C-alpha cells in the first residue's frame, strides 16, 4: 500500500482500513501460532501498513491542532 493512496482517503475510510488490517494481523498471528501461515512476509507488510495509517492519522491530528 502506498502512502499516496492513503492520503486521498477520508478519516473514516482510514479508520475502516485500520480496523481491517488489525483483524488481518490478528488472523495472521493466529495462523502463525497454529503453523498454518504460508506467506510469512505478509505479517511485516500488514504491520507496516498499520504504521503508515497511524502516522497519517497523527499528521492530520497535528495539522488540525495547529489550525
KASUL-V225369 format. One record per residue. N is the residue number from 1. RES is the residue in one letter. OMEGA is omega in radians with two decimals (999 if undefined). Layout:
n=N res=RES omega=OMEGA
n=N res=RES omega=OMEGA
//
This chain:
n=1 res=X omega=-3.11
n=2 res=X omega=-3.12
n=3 res=X omega=3.12
n=4 res=X omega=3.10
n=5 res=X omega=-3.12
n=6 res=X omega=-3.11
n=7 res=X omega=3.14
n=8 res=X omega=-3.05
n=9 res=X omega=3.09
n=10 res=X omega=-3.14
n=11 res=X omega=3.12
n=12 res=X omega=3.13
n=13 res=X omega=3.10
n=14 res=X omega=3.10
n=15 res=X omega=3.10
n=16 res=X omega=3.13
n=17 res=X omega=3.13
n=18 res=X omega=3.13
n=19 res=X omega=-3.13
n=20 res=X omega=3.11
n=21 res=X omega=3.10
n=22 res=X omega=3.07
n=23 res=X omega=3.13
n=24 res=X omega=3.12
n=25 res=X omega=3.10
n=26 res=X omega=-3.13
n=27 res=X omega=3.12
n=28 res=X omega=3.10
n=29 res=X omega=3.13
n=30 res=X omega=3.11
n=31 res=X omega=3.13
n=32 res=X omega=-3.12
n=33 res=X omega=-3.12
n=34 res=X omega=3.10
n=35 res=X omega=-3.11
n=36 res=X omega=-3.09
n=37 res=X omega=-3.13
n=38 res=X omega=-3.10
n=39 res=X omega=-3.08
n=40 res=X omega=3.14
n=41 res=X omega=-3.13
n=42 res=X omega=3.13
n=43 res=X omega=-3.14
n=44 res=X omega=3.12
n=45 res=X omega=-3.13
n=46 res=X omega=3.13
n=47 res=X omega=3.13
n=48 res=X omega=3.09
n=49 res=X omega=3.08
n=50 res=X omega=3.13
n=51 res=X omega=3.12
n=52 res=X omega=-3.12
n=53 res=X omega=3.12
n=54 res=X omega=3.11
n=55 res=X omega=-3.14
n=56 res=X omega=3.10
n=57 res=X omega=-3.14
n=58 res=X omega=3.08
n=59 res=X omega=-3.13
n=60 res=X omega=3.10
n=61 res=X omega=-3.14
n=62 res=X omega=3.11
n=63 res=X omega=3.12
n=64 res=X omega=-3.14
n=65 res=X omega=3.13
n=66 res=X omega=-3.07
n=67 res=X omega=999
//
